[in-house]
C-alpha cells in the first residue's frame, strides 16, 4: 500500500483551494487525512460527449491532490448513468443515448485525463465503469434501493420544482438518476466523493445511502464552479466549453475571452499557480493593473497546465501576432468540409454551432474569405482549397 503524506500545508491547500463545501464538515475530513490511513475516493464522469472539458479538469485537479498525498483515486466512467443523463440544471429531460454511443464518447477519456491524473505507477488512478454493477441490478434490487428515498427529497431539487411550476414534465427515470449515482458509492465502498458544487444533491444522496447500507460516514467535497459573469458554468451545455482535446490556440483564445471577473477564480481553479501569488494577483485586479496583461498570464498558465509549456508558448506567440499586430496566425486548423459552402464549413469546423448561427454571423459582417468580407445573406458563397476563412478577430480556418 502506498505511503500517505500528512503534510499540514498540503492538506490545508487540498481542503481550501477551489473548495465550496466539505460534508459532514472540514474538521472530519482533515482528521481523516491526518490519520495517515489511505482513503478511497472518486469522481464520476458521464460520457455525454466525446471530449472532457475544463469543468471536468477542475475536479480532476482536486483528485490529483488526493493522489499526490498517497490516497486511492478512482475515475468512474458513467457508461450506465450516461445513457440517461444527469438532470442537474436541466430545463428539460436529456436525450437518451445508447450504450454504444456512450462508449464511443468515452473512448479517449483516459488519454485526455492523463495530462492531470497519473494512471501509472504504484498508486495509479483506477478507471472503472458503473455499468459493471448498475447493469446487473434486477427490478427487485431497484425497488429496494428506491425504498431508501422519498419523493419529497427528490422534489427538493430546484430544477424539478421549476419544471413542475412551468408545467413541464419530470420523468420518473430522472428521479432515479440520484439513486443510481448514490449506489456507485456503495458498490465501490468508497470513503469519499469529489464533484462540482452543482452535484451536491447527487453526492449527498450517496452519503445517505452509505450510512444506511454500509454504516459508513462518507465525506463529500464539492468544488467551486468556473462561471461566467452571468453565473452560467463553463461547459458544453452553455456553448462556452474549453475542450481538453482542443488546440492550444483555441484554449488560449477562449481564456482571453473570459470576463475580467473570472481572472482570479480562473487562476485558483485552473492553474497550479501558488495561492500566495494568486492573492497578489487579486490585489492587482482591484488595483488598476490592465486586465489584459493578467489574462495573458492566465491563458498561458491554463494551456501549460492542461497541455504543455511549449504549447502555451506557441499559443501565446500566435495570439500576440494575430491580435496585437493584426496578423494571421502562423498555424491554424485545417478543415476539409463535406461541401465547399461557407455555411457548411463554419459548422463543420466548429466555428458556429448551427447553420442558423453561421447565417447570423454572415449577416452581421463577421465572416471573411481571404480577407474579403462575405456580404449579408450571401449564404451560398463558395470556397475552395487553400482559402482562409475568418470569423471575427479570433477564428481562422484553412480550407483543405
C-alpha contacts under 8 A as a table, 3 or more apart, distances in Angstrom:
res1	aa1	res2	aa2	distance
2	X	38	X	7.86
2	X	70	X	5.97
2	X	71	X	7.83
2	X	122	X	6.87
2	X	123	X	6.35
3	X	38	X	7.77
3	X	70	X	5.89
4	X	36	X	5.62
4	X	37	X	6.88
4	X	38	X	6.28
4	X	69	X	5.41
4	X	70	X	4.22
4	X	71	X	6.46
5	X	36	X	6.64
5	X	69	X	4.82
5	X	70	X	6.26
6	X	10	X	7.79
6	X	11	X	6.93
6	X	33	X	6.59
6	X	34	X	5.20
6	X	35	X	7.56
6	X	36	X	6.04
6	X	69	X	7.31
7	X	10	X	5.47
7	X	11	X	6.23
8	X	11	X	5.17
8	X	12	X	6.04
8	X	34	X	7.96
9	X	12	X	5.09
9	X	13	X	6.29
10	X	13	X	5.18
10	X	14	X	6.20
10	X	69	X	7.99
11	X	14	X	5.04
11	X	15	X	6.23
11	X	30	X	7.29
11	X	33	X	7.25
12	X	15	X	5.19
12	X	16	X	6.19
13	X	16	X	5.17
13	X	17	X	5.41
14	X	17	X	6.03
14	X	62	X	7.04
14	X	65	X	6.31
14	X	66	X	7.51
15	X	19	X	6.49
15	X	26	X	7.22
15	X	30	X	7.62
16	X	19	X	5.26
17	X	268	X	6.78
17	X	269	X	7.59
17	X	275	X	7.78
18	X	223	X	5.66
18	X	224	X	5.40
18	X	268	X	6.27
18	X	269	X	5.59
19	X	22	X	7.70
19	X	221	X	7.18
19	X	222	X	6.07
19	X	223	X	4.51
19	X	224	X	5.60
20	X	197	X	6.69
20	X	221	X	7.72
20	X	222	X	5.47
20	X	223	X	5.13
20	X	224	X	5.04
21	X	25	X	7.76
21	X	26	X	7.89
21	X	197	X	7.91
21	X	221	X	5.97
21	X	222	X	5.26
21	X	223	X	7.18
22	X	25	X	5.04
22	X	26	X	5.33
22	X	29	X	7.68
22	X	219	X	7.17
22	X	220	X	5.72
22	X	221	X	4.56
22	X	222	X	6.37
23	X	26	X	6.94
23	X	219	X	5.47
23	X	220	X	5.01
23	X	221	X	6.47
24	X	28	X	6.77
24	X	219	X	6.34
24	X	220	X	7.35
25	X	28	X	5.55
25	X	29	X	6.93
26	X	29	X	5.40
26	X	30	X	5.98
27	X	30	X	5.04
27	X	31	X	6.05
28	X	31	X	5.35
28	X	32	X	6.45
29	X	32	X	5.01
29	X	33	X	6.19
29	X	219	X	6.74
30	X	33	X	5.15
30	X	34	X	6.18
31	X	34	X	5.15
31	X	35	X	6.28
32	X	35	X	5.27
32	X	36	X	7.40
32	X	37	X	7.45
33	X	36	X	5.93
33	X	37	X	7.25
33	X	39	X	7.98
38	X	70	X	6.79
38	X	71	X	5.01
38	X	72	X	6.73
39	X	71	X	5.22
39	X	72	X	5.99
39	X	190	X	7.83
39	X	191	X	5.95
39	X	192	X	7.76
40	X	71	X	6.30
40	X	72	X	4.67
40	X	73	X	5.96
40	X	74	X	7.58
40	X	190	X	5.22
40	X	191	X	5.23
40	X	192	X	6.59
41	X	71	X	7.90
41	X	72	X	6.45
41	X	73	X	5.29
41	X	74	X	6.21
41	X	190	X	5.53
41	X	191	X	5.70
41	X	192	X	4.58
41	X	193	X	5.23
41	X	194	X	7.32
42	X	63	X	7.62
42	X	73	X	5.63
42	X	74	X	4.55
42	X	75	X	5.84
42	X	76	X	6.69
42	X	190	X	7.53
42	X	192	X	6.78
42	X	193	X	5.03
42	X	194	X	6.19
43	X	59	X	7.50
43	X	60	X	8.00
43	X	63	X	7.86
43	X	74	X	6.82
43	X	75	X	5.72
43	X	76	X	6.01
43	X	193	X	5.92
43	X	194	X	5.30
43	X	195	X	6.00
44	X	75	X	6.31
44	X	76	X	4.50
44	X	77	X	5.85
44	X	78	X	6.22
44	X	195	X	7.80
45	X	56	X	7.80
45	X	75	X	7.60
45	X	76	X	6.16
45	X	77	X	5.16
45	X	78	X	5.64
46	X	77	X	5.98
46	X	78	X	4.42
46	X	79	X	6.47
46	X	81	X	6.61
46	X	82	X	4.66
46	X	85	X	7.27
47	X	50	X	6.82
47	X	77	X	7.02
47	X	78	X	6.57
47	X	79	X	6.61
47	X	82	X	5.72
47	X	102	X	5.64
47	X	103	X	7.49
47	X	105	X	5.60
47	X	106	X	5.40
48	X	82	X	5.99
48	X	83	X	7.83
48	X	85	X	7.27
48	X	97	X	7.85
48	X	102	X	6.48
48	X	105	X	6.71
49	X	52	X	7.65
49	X	102	X	7.93
49	X	105	X	5.40
49	X	106	X	7.63
50	X	104	X	7.25
50	X	105	X	3.92
50	X	106	X	5.88
50	X	107	X	7.56
50	X	108	X	7.65
50	X	109	X	7.88
51	X	105	X	7.21
51	X	106	X	7.52
51	X	108	X	7.75
51	X	109	X	7.00
51	X	112	X	7.84
51	X	243	X	6.24
51	X	244	X	6.90
51	X	245	X	6.43
52	X	56	X	6.22
52	X	57	X	7.67
52	X	109	X	6.77
52	X	112	X	6.99
52	X	113	X	7.80
52	X	243	X	5.93
52	X	244	X	5.74
52	X	245	X	7.32
53	X	56	X	5.45
53	X	57	X	6.43
53	X	235	X	6.73
53	X	236	X	7.82
53	X	241	X	6.30
53	X	242	X	5.45
53	X	243	X	4.20
53	X	244	X	5.15
53	X	245	X	7.95
54	X	57	X	4.71
54	X	58	X	6.42
54	X	234	X	7.64
54	X	235	X	7.46
54	X	241	X	7.23
54	X	242	X	5.64
54	X	243	X	6.35
54	X	244	X	6.48
54	X	270	X	7.63
55	X	58	X	5.45
55	X	59	X	7.34
55	X	225	X	7.38
55	X	226	X	6.98
55	X	234	X	6.39
55	X	235	X	6.28
56	X	59	X	5.65
56	X	60	X	6.40
57	X	60	X	4.82
57	X	61	X	6.08
57	X	113	X	7.69
57	X	116	X	7.52
57	X	244	X	8.00
57	X	270	X	7.60
58	X	61	X	5.30
58	X	62	X	6.66
58	X	223	X	7.66
58	X	269	X	5.96
58	X	270	X	6.26
59	X	62	X	5.07
59	X	63	X	6.25
59	X	194	X	6.79
59	X	195	X	5.97
59	X	196	X	6.76
59	X	223	X	6.75
60	X	63	X	4.86
60	X	64	X	6.10
60	X	113	X	7.66
60	X	116	X	6.60
60	X	117	X	6.76
61	X	64	X	4.97
61	X	65	X	6.48
61	X	116	X	6.37
61	X	117	X	7.55
62	X	65	X	5.16
62	X	66	X	6.71
62	X	194	X	7.73
63	X	66	X	5.18
63	X	67	X	6.22
63	X	73	X	6.72
63	X	117	X	7.61
63	X	194	X	7.36
64	X	67	X	4.80
64	X	68	X	5.99
64	X	116	X	6.90
64	X	117	X	5.68
64	X	118	X	7.70
65	X	68	X	5.14
65	X	69	X	6.42
66	X	69	X	5.17
66	X	70	X	6.64
66	X	71	X	5.53
66	X	72	X	7.73
66	X	73	X	7.34
67	X	70	X	5.09
67	X	71	X	5.01
67	X	72	X	6.34
67	X	73	X	6.18
67	X	123	X	7.42
67	X	125	X	7.75
68	X	71	X	7.32
70	X	123	X	6.99
71	X	123	X	7.73
72	X	123	X	6.73
72	X	124	X	7.88
72	X	125	X	7.00
73	X	124	X	7.76
73	X	125	X	5.18
73	X	126	X	6.47
74	X	125	X	5.63
74	X	126	X	4.76
74	X	127	X	5.95
74	X	128	X	6.97
75	X	125	X	6.76
75	X	126	X	6.09
75	X	127	X	5.02
75	X	128	X	6.38
76	X	127	X	5.97
76	X	128	X	4.88
76	X	129	X	5.71
76	X	130	X	6.92
77	X	106	X	7.73
77	X	127	X	7.28
77	X	128	X	6.01
77	X	129	X	4.76
77	X	130	X	6.49
78	X	81	X	5.08
78	X	82	X	5.30
78	X	129	X	5.95
78	X	130	X	5.43
78	X	131	X	7.31
79	X	82	X	5.16
79	X	83	X	6.72
79	X	99	X	6.86
79	X	102	X	5.94
79	X	103	X	6.61
79	X	129	X	6.03
79	X	130	X	6.17
79	X	131	X	5.93
80	X	83	X	5.61
80	X	84	X	7.56
80	X	99	X	7.27
80	X	129	X	7.80
80	X	130	X	5.92
80	X	131	X	4.75
80	X	134	X	6.83
80	X	135	X	7.02
81	X	84	X	5.49
81	X	85	X	6.03
81	X	86	X	7.46
81	X	130	X	7.54
81	X	131	X	7.93
81	X	177	X	7.00
81	X	180	X	7.17
81	X	181	X	7.52
82	X	85	X	4.83
82	X	86	X	7.43
82	X	97	X	7.29
82	X	102	X	6.56
83	X	96	X	5.49
83	X	97	X	4.57
83	X	98	X	5.88
83	X	99	X	6.30
83	X	102	X	6.61
84	X	94	X	7.13
84	X	95	X	7.52
84	X	96	X	5.16
84	X	97	X	6.76
84	X	173	X	7.64
84	X	174	X	7.70
84	X	177	X	7.63
85	X	94	X	5.94
85	X	95	X	7.65
85	X	96	X	6.92
85	X	177	X	7.72
86	X	94	X	7.66
86	X	174	X	7.46
86	X	177	X	6.47
87	X	90	X	5.33
87	X	92	X	7.86
87	X	93	X	6.52
87	X	94	X	6.87
87	X	174	X	6.23
87	X	177	X	7.71
88	X	159	X	7.05
88	X	198	X	7.16
88	X	199	X	7.40
89	X	158	X	7.96
89	X	159	X	5.83
89	X	198	X	7.89
90	X	93	X	6.86
90	X	94	X	7.63
90	X	159	X	6.51
91	X	159	X	6.53
91	X	163	X	6.51
92	X	163	X	7.63
92	X	168	X	7.42
92	X	169	X	7.57
92	X	170	X	7.82
93	X	170	X	7.35
93	X	171	X	7.34
93	X	174	X	7.53
97	X	101	X	6.13
97	X	102	X	6.53
98	X	101	X	5.16
98	X	102	X	6.31
99	X	102	X	5.02
99	X	103	X	6.15
100	X	103	X	5.27
100	X	104	X	6.20
101	X	104	X	5.11
101	X	105	X	6.24
102	X	105	X	5.10
102	X	106	X	6.52
103	X	106	X	5.32
103	X	107	X	6.16
104	X	107	X	5.30
105	X	108	X	7.68
106	X	109	X	5.04
107	X	110	X	7.80
108	X	111	X	5.26
108	X	112	X	6.23
109	X	112	X	5.10
109	X	113	X	6.00
110	X	113	X	5.03
110	X	114	X	5.94
110	X	127	X	7.91
111	X	114	X	5.21
111	X	115	X	7.63
112	X	115	X	6.43
112	X	244	X	6.29
112	X	245	X	6.43
113	X	116	X	5.66
113	X	117	X	5.94
114	X	117	X	4.94
114	X	118	X	6.00
114	X	119	X	6.70
115	X	118	X	7.87
115	X	306	X	5.91
115	X	307	X	6.69
116	X	305	X	7.96
116	X	306	X	6.85
117	X	125	X	6.94
118	X	121	X	7.83
118	X	124	X	5.77
118	X	125	X	6.03
119	X	124	X	4.48
119	X	125	X	4.82
119	X	126	X	7.06
120	X	123	X	7.27
120	X	124	X	4.73
120	X	125	X	7.38
121	X	124	X	5.32
129	X	132	X	6.00
130	X	133	X	5.86
130	X	134	X	6.01
130	X	135	X	7.81
130	X	184	X	6.75
131	X	134	X	4.95
131	X	135	X	4.75
131	X	136	X	7.65
132	X	135	X	6.04
132	X	136	X	7.03
133	X	136	X	5.34
133	X	137	X	6.85
133	X	187	X	6.94
134	X	137	X	5.54
134	X	180	X	7.23
137	X	140	X	7.94
137	X	141	X	5.61
137	X	142	X	6.61
138	X	141	X	5.22
138	X	142	X	6.43
139	X	142	X	5.08
139	X	143	X	6.23
140	X	143	X	5.12
140	X	144	X	6.22
141	X	144	X	5.11
141	X	145	X	6.33
142	X	145	X	5.11
142	X	146	X	6.17
143	X	146	X	5.15
143	X	147	X	6.21
144	X	147	X	5.27
144	X	148	X	7.43
145	X	148	X	5.87
145	X	149	X	7.74
145	X	179	X	7.16
146	X	149	X	5.45
146	X	150	X	7.91
146	X	176	X	7.84
146	X	179	X	6.88
147	X	150	X	7.56
148	X	209	X	7.45
149	X	153	X	6.93
149	X	154	X	7.82
149	X	179	X	7.94
150	X	153	X	5.23
150	X	154	X	6.60
151	X	154	X	5.10
151	X	155	X	6.17
152	X	155	X	5.12
152	X	156	X	6.57
153	X	156	X	5.34
153	X	157	X	7.84
154	X	157	X	6.02
154	X	175	X	6.56
155	X	158	X	7.56
155	X	160	X	6.10
155	X	161	X	6.16
156	X	160	X	7.71
156	X	161	X	7.21
157	X	160	X	5.59
157	X	161	X	6.53
157	X	201	X	7.52
158	X	161	X	5.23
158	X	162	X	6.06
159	X	162	X	4.96
159	X	163	X	6.02
160	X	163	X	5.20
160	X	164	X	6.07
160	X	170	X	6.49
161	X	164	X	5.08
161	X	165	X	6.18
162	X	165	X	5.17
162	X	166	X	6.19
163	X	166	X	5.00
163	X	167	X	6.12
163	X	168	X	4.83
163	X	169	X	6.67
163	X	170	X	6.94
164	X	167	X	5.15
164	X	168	X	5.73
164	X	169	X	6.78
164	X	170	X	7.03
165	X	168	X	7.56
170	X	174	X	7.09
171	X	174	X	5.46
171	X	175	X	7.05
172	X	175	X	5.21
172	X	176	X	6.70
173	X	176	X	4.98
173	X	177	X	6.59
174	X	177	X	5.28
174	X	178	X	7.98
175	X	178	X	6.73
175	X	179	X	7.58
176	X	179	X	5.07
176	X	180	X	6.30
177	X	180	X	5.20
177	X	181	X	6.30
178	X	181	X	5.00
178	X	182	X	5.89
178	X	201	X	7.73
178	X	202	X	4.93
178	X	203	X	7.96
178	X	205	X	6.49
178	X	206	X	7.87
179	X	182	X	5.00
179	X	183	X	6.26
179	X	202	X	7.90
179	X	205	X	7.03
179	X	206	X	7.63
180	X	183	X	5.09
180	X	184	X	6.56
181	X	184	X	5.19
181	X	185	X	7.30
181	X	202	X	6.53
181	X	203	X	7.45
181	X	205	X	7.91
181	X	206	X	6.69
182	X	185	X	5.73
182	X	186	X	7.05
182	X	202	X	6.74
182	X	203	X	6.71
182	X	204	X	7.90
182	X	205	X	5.41
182	X	206	X	3.49
182	X	207	X	7.24
182	X	209	X	6.39
183	X	186	X	4.97
183	X	187	X	6.02
183	X	206	X	6.46
183	X	209	X	7.26
184	X	187	X	5.18
184	X	188	X	6.23
184	X	206	X	7.58
185	X	188	X	5.40
185	X	189	X	5.73
185	X	190	X	5.73
185	X	193	X	7.93
185	X	206	X	5.95
185	X	207	X	7.85
185	X	210	X	6.98
186	X	189	X	4.86
186	X	190	X	7.08
186	X	206	X	7.52
186	X	209	X	7.26
186	X	210	X	5.83
186	X	213	X	7.48
186	X	214	X	7.18
189	X	214	X	7.88
190	X	193	X	7.66
190	X	218	X	7.28
191	X	216	X	7.96
191	X	217	X	7.44
191	X	218	X	5.07
191	X	219	X	6.46
192	X	218	X	5.00
192	X	219	X	4.51
192	X	220	X	5.63
192	X	221	X	7.77
193	X	203	X	7.03
193	X	218	X	7.67
193	X	219	X	6.50
193	X	220	X	5.02
193	X	221	X	6.36
194	X	220	X	6.00
194	X	221	X	4.89
194	X	222	X	5.92
194	X	223	X	7.41
195	X	198	X	7.96
195	X	199	X	6.09
195	X	200	X	7.55
195	X	203	X	7.73
195	X	220	X	8.00
195	X	221	X	6.63
195	X	222	X	5.17
195	X	223	X	6.02
196	X	199	X	5.45
196	X	200	X	7.30
196	X	222	X	5.26
196	X	223	X	4.70
196	X	224	X	6.30
196	X	225	X	6.29
197	X	200	X	5.49
197	X	222	X	4.84
197	X	223	X	5.37
197	X	224	X	5.80
197	X	225	X	6.46
198	X	201	X	7.65
198	X	225	X	7.83
199	X	202	X	5.47
199	X	203	X	6.16
199	X	222	X	7.62
200	X	203	X	5.23
200	X	204	X	6.00
200	X	222	X	6.67
201	X	204	X	5.30
201	X	205	X	6.24
202	X	205	X	5.12
202	X	206	X	6.64
203	X	206	X	5.12
203	X	207	X	6.36
203	X	220	X	6.69
204	X	207	X	4.70
204	X	208	X	6.19
204	X	220	X	7.14
205	X	208	X	5.17
205	X	209	X	6.30
206	X	209	X	5.05
206	X	210	X	6.08
207	X	210	X	5.21
207	X	211	X	6.47
207	X	217	X	7.15
207	X	218	X	5.42
207	X	219	X	7.22
207	X	220	X	7.47
208	X	211	X	5.25
208	X	212	X	6.45
209	X	212	X	5.06
209	X	213	X	5.96
209	X	214	X	7.75
210	X	213	X	5.36
210	X	214	X	5.03
210	X	215	X	6.24
210	X	216	X	5.64
210	X	217	X	7.02
210	X	218	X	6.71
211	X	214	X	5.64
211	X	215	X	4.31
211	X	216	X	4.94
211	X	217	X	6.06
211	X	218	X	7.64
212	X	215	X	5.68
212	X	216	X	7.98
224	X	269	X	7.81
225	X	233	X	6.33
225	X	234	X	7.98
226	X	233	X	5.65
226	X	234	X	5.95
226	X	262	X	7.73
226	X	265	X	7.02
226	X	266	X	7.08
226	X	269	X	7.40
227	X	230	X	7.50
227	X	231	X	5.22
227	X	232	X	5.06
227	X	233	X	4.05
227	X	234	X	5.64
227	X	262	X	7.45
228	X	231	X	5.33
228	X	232	X	5.51
228	X	233	X	6.37
228	X	234	X	6.94
228	X	258	X	7.24
228	X	259	X	6.88
228	X	261	X	7.94
228	X	262	X	6.68
229	X	232	X	7.50
229	X	259	X	6.49
229	X	261	X	6.64
229	X	262	X	7.40
232	X	238	X	7.26
233	X	238	X	7.27
234	X	238	X	6.63
234	X	239	X	7.94
234	X	240	X	5.77
234	X	241	X	5.77
234	X	242	X	7.84
235	X	238	X	5.67
235	X	239	X	6.49
235	X	240	X	5.79
235	X	241	X	4.27
235	X	242	X	7.20
236	X	239	X	5.09
236	X	240	X	6.45
236	X	241	X	4.94
238	X	241	X	7.29
242	X	246	X	7.22
242	X	250	X	7.83
242	X	251	X	5.99
242	X	254	X	7.02
243	X	246	X	5.06
243	X	251	X	7.49
244	X	306	X	6.90
244	X	307	X	7.94
246	X	250	X	6.39
246	X	251	X	6.62
247	X	250	X	5.19
247	X	251	X	6.30
248	X	251	X	5.13
248	X	252	X	5.97
248	X	303	X	6.24
248	X	307	X	7.33
248	X	311	X	5.92
248	X	312	X	6.54
248	X	314	X	7.92
248	X	315	X	5.60
249	X	252	X	5.11
249	X	253	X	5.97
249	X	315	X	4.82
249	X	316	X	7.78
249	X	318	X	7.39
249	X	319	X	7.37
250	X	253	X	5.21
250	X	254	X	6.13
251	X	254	X	5.33
251	X	255	X	6.34
251	X	299	X	7.65
251	X	302	X	7.99
251	X	303	X	6.55
252	X	255	X	5.36
252	X	256	X	6.37
252	X	299	X	5.07
252	X	300	X	6.86
252	X	302	X	7.67
252	X	303	X	6.44
252	X	312	X	7.67
252	X	315	X	6.35
252	X	316	X	7.15
252	X	319	X	7.77
253	X	256	X	5.07
253	X	257	X	6.45
253	X	299	X	7.66
253	X	319	X	7.16
253	X	394	X	7.08
254	X	257	X	5.04
254	X	258	X	6.75
255	X	258	X	5.31
255	X	295	X	7.28
255	X	298	X	7.49
255	X	299	X	5.37
256	X	292	X	7.73
256	X	295	X	5.83
256	X	296	X	6.81
256	X	299	X	6.35
258	X	262	X	6.36
258	X	263	X	7.63
259	X	262	X	5.55
259	X	263	X	7.33
260	X	263	X	5.57
260	X	291	X	6.30
261	X	264	X	7.26
262	X	265	X	5.44
262	X	266	X	5.72
263	X	266	X	5.07
263	X	267	X	6.39
263	X	294	X	7.38
263	X	295	X	6.58
263	X	298	X	7.19
264	X	267	X	5.24
264	X	268	X	6.34
264	X	278	X	6.86
264	X	281	X	7.06
264	X	282	X	5.93
265	X	268	X	4.97
265	X	269	X	5.96
266	X	269	X	5.36
266	X	270	X	5.44
266	X	271	X	7.33
266	X	298	X	7.22
267	X	270	X	5.64
267	X	271	X	5.30
267	X	272	X	7.71
267	X	273	X	6.76
267	X	278	X	6.69
267	X	298	X	6.31
268	X	271	X	6.31
268	X	272	X	7.72
268	X	273	X	7.50
268	X	275	X	7.11
268	X	278	X	7.00
270	X	302	X	5.99
270	X	305	X	7.59
271	X	298	X	7.93
271	X	301	X	5.88
271	X	302	X	5.59
271	X	305	X	5.95
272	X	301	X	7.79
272	X	305	X	7.06
273	X	277	X	6.78
273	X	278	X	6.86
273	X	301	X	7.79
274	X	277	X	5.42
274	X	278	X	6.44
275	X	278	X	4.81
275	X	279	X	6.16
276	X	279	X	5.25
276	X	280	X	6.72
277	X	280	X	5.07
277	X	281	X	6.32
278	X	281	X	4.82
278	X	282	X	6.13
279	X	282	X	5.05
279	X	283	X	6.50
280	X	283	X	5.15
280	X	284	X	6.33
281	X	284	X	4.90
281	X	285	X	6.22
281	X	294	X	7.83
282	X	285	X	5.12
282	X	286	X	6.55
283	X	286	X	5.27
283	X	287	X	5.80
284	X	287	X	4.71
284	X	288	X	6.38
284	X	289	X	5.42
285	X	288	X	6.03
285	X	289	X	5.81
285	X	290	X	7.76
285	X	291	X	6.71
286	X	289	X	7.59
289	X	293	X	7.77
289	X	294	X	7.86
290	X	293	X	5.64
290	X	294	X	6.97
291	X	294	X	5.12
291	X	295	X	6.10
292	X	295	X	4.99
292	X	296	X	6.15
293	X	296	X	5.15
293	X	297	X	6.56
294	X	297	X	5.17
294	X	298	X	6.15
295	X	298	X	4.72
295	X	299	X	5.87
296	X	299	X	5.20
296	X	300	X	6.20
296	X	316	X	7.67
297	X	300	X	5.15
297	X	301	X	6.21
298	X	301	X	5.11
298	X	302	X	6.11
299	X	302	X	5.18
299	X	303	X	6.26
299	X	312	X	7.98
300	X	303	X	5.40
300	X	304	X	6.06
300	X	312	X	5.22
300	X	313	X	7.12
300	X	315	X	7.93
300	X	316	X	6.69
301	X	304	X	5.00
301	X	305	X	5.94
301	X	312	X	7.44
302	X	305	X	5.09
302	X	306	X	6.28
303	X	306	X	5.40
303	X	307	X	5.43
303	X	308	X	6.49
303	X	309	X	7.35
303	X	311	X	6.94
303	X	312	X	5.11
304	X	307	X	5.36
304	X	308	X	4.32
304	X	309	X	4.49
304	X	310	X	7.66
304	X	311	X	6.87
304	X	312	X	5.23
305	X	308	X	6.41
305	X	309	X	7.77
307	X	311	X	6.57
307	X	312	X	7.61
308	X	311	X	5.21
308	X	312	X	6.27
309	X	312	X	4.98
309	X	313	X	6.20
310	X	313	X	5.09
310	X	314	X	6.17
311	X	314	X	5.17
311	X	315	X	6.06
312	X	315	X	5.11
312	X	316	X	6.06
313	X	316	X	5.19
313	X	317	X	6.24
314	X	317	X	5.16
314	X	318	X	6.27
315	X	318	X	5.15
315	X	319	X	6.08
316	X	319	X	5.02
316	X	320	X	6.11
317	X	320	X	5.30
317	X	321	X	6.06
318	X	321	X	5.12
318	X	322	X	5.96
318	X	329	X	5.15
318	X	330	X	6.51
318	X	331	X	7.79
319	X	322	X	5.16
319	X	323	X	5.89
319	X	324	X	7.64
319	X	329	X	7.22
320	X	323	X	5.47
320	X	324	X	5.06
320	X	325	X	6.80
321	X	324	X	5.79
321	X	325	X	5.13
321	X	326	X	6.63
321	X	327	X	5.60
321	X	328	X	7.24
321	X	329	X	6.62
322	X	325	X	5.83
322	X	326	X	4.90
322	X	327	X	4.32
322	X	328	X	5.12
322	X	329	X	5.44
322	X	394	X	7.90
323	X	326	X	5.01
323	X	327	X	6.91
323	X	393	X	7.22
323	X	394	X	7.64
324	X	327	X	7.92
328	X	396	X	7.88
329	X	332	X	6.48
329	X	396	X	7.95
332	X	396	X	6.13
332	X	397	X	5.92
332	X	398	X	6.47
333	X	396	X	7.23
333	X	397	X	5.32
333	X	398	X	6.08
334	X	397	X	5.93
334	X	398	X	4.65
334	X	399	X	5.82
334	X	400	X	6.03
335	X	345	X	7.77
335	X	348	X	7.91
335	X	349	X	6.19
335	X	397	X	6.85
335	X	398	X	6.32
335	X	399	X	5.29
335	X	400	X	5.50
336	X	399	X	5.95
336	X	400	X	4.63
337	X	340	X	6.23
337	X	341	X	7.99
337	X	344	X	6.95
337	X	345	X	5.46
337	X	348	X	6.49
337	X	349	X	7.77
337	X	399	X	7.70
337	X	400	X	7.76
338	X	344	X	7.56
338	X	345	X	7.93
339	X	344	X	6.72
339	X	345	X	7.53
340	X	344	X	7.44
340	X	345	X	7.04
340	X	382	X	5.94
340	X	383	X	5.32
340	X	384	X	6.35
341	X	344	X	5.39
341	X	345	X	6.12
341	X	379	X	7.97
341	X	380	X	6.08
341	X	381	X	6.26
341	X	382	X	5.06
341	X	383	X	6.05
342	X	345	X	5.12
342	X	346	X	6.22
342	X	379	X	6.75
342	X	380	X	6.61
342	X	381	X	5.75
342	X	382	X	6.11
342	X	383	X	6.40
343	X	346	X	5.30
343	X	347	X	6.49
343	X	355	X	6.04
343	X	358	X	5.73
343	X	359	X	6.80
343	X	379	X	6.22
343	X	380	X	7.35
344	X	347	X	5.29
344	X	348	X	6.06
344	X	355	X	7.05
345	X	348	X	5.16
345	X	349	X	5.79
346	X	349	X	5.35
346	X	350	X	6.41
346	X	351	X	5.24
346	X	352	X	5.53
346	X	355	X	7.98
346	X	358	X	6.33
347	X	350	X	5.22
347	X	351	X	6.01
347	X	352	X	4.92
347	X	353	X	5.87
347	X	354	X	5.76
347	X	355	X	6.36
347	X	358	X	7.00
348	X	351	X	7.61
349	X	352	X	7.68
349	X	397	X	7.48
350	X	353	X	6.41
351	X	391	X	7.56
351	X	395	X	7.18
352	X	355	X	7.39
352	X	357	X	6.02
352	X	358	X	5.61
353	X	357	X	6.51
353	X	358	X	7.70
354	X	357	X	5.22
354	X	358	X	6.32
355	X	358	X	4.94
355	X	359	X	6.19
356	X	359	X	5.21
356	X	360	X	6.31
357	X	360	X	5.05
357	X	361	X	6.24
358	X	361	X	5.22
358	X	362	X	6.30
359	X	362	X	5.09
359	X	363	X	6.20
359	X	377	X	7.14
359	X	379	X	6.43
360	X	363	X	5.07
360	X	364	X	6.21
361	X	364	X	5.05
361	X	365	X	6.47
361	X	366	X	5.31
361	X	367	X	6.69
361	X	391	X	7.98
362	X	365	X	5.19
362	X	366	X	5.60
362	X	367	X	5.47
362	X	374	X	6.44
362	X	375	X	7.01
362	X	376	X	5.73
362	X	377	X	6.93
362	X	378	X	7.59
362	X	379	X	7.48
363	X	366	X	7.53
363	X	375	X	7.10
363	X	376	X	4.11
363	X	377	X	5.81
364	X	376	X	7.00
365	X	373	X	6.57
365	X	374	X	6.75
365	X	375	X	6.86
365	X	376	X	6.60
366	X	373	X	7.47
366	X	374	X	7.98
366	X	391	X	5.55
366	X	392	X	5.06
367	X	373	X	5.85
367	X	374	X	5.75
367	X	389	X	7.23
367	X	390	X	5.61
367	X	391	X	4.60
367	X	392	X	6.42
368	X	371	X	5.33
368	X	372	X	5.01
368	X	373	X	4.15
368	X	374	X	5.44
368	X	389	X	5.74
368	X	390	X	5.04
368	X	391	X	6.55
369	X	372	X	5.22
369	X	373	X	6.42
369	X	374	X	6.80
369	X	383	X	7.72
369	X	387	X	6.68
369	X	388	X	5.81
369	X	389	X	4.65
369	X	390	X	6.42
370	X	387	X	6.08
370	X	388	X	5.10
370	X	389	X	6.32
370	X	390	X	7.81
371	X	388	X	7.86
371	X	389	X	7.97
371	X	390	X	7.60
374	X	378	X	6.67
374	X	381	X	7.42
375	X	378	X	5.46
376	X	379	X	7.85
378	X	381	X	5.69
383	X	387	X	6.56
383	X	399	X	7.82
384	X	387	X	5.80
384	X	399	X	6.79
384	X	400	X	7.90
385	X	399	X	5.17
385	X	400	X	4.97
386	X	398	X	6.30
386	X	399	X	5.30
386	X	400	X	6.15
387	X	398	X	6.04
387	X	399	X	5.37
388	X	396	X	6.77
388	X	397	X	5.74
388	X	398	X	4.84
388	X	399	X	6.37
389	X	396	X	5.74
389	X	397	X	5.16
389	X	398	X	6.51
389	X	399	X	7.42
390	X	393	X	7.39
390	X	394	X	7.74
390	X	395	X	5.55
390	X	396	X	4.55
390	X	397	X	6.43
391	X	394	X	6.79
391	X	395	X	5.09
391	X	396	X	6.59
392	X	395	X	6.41
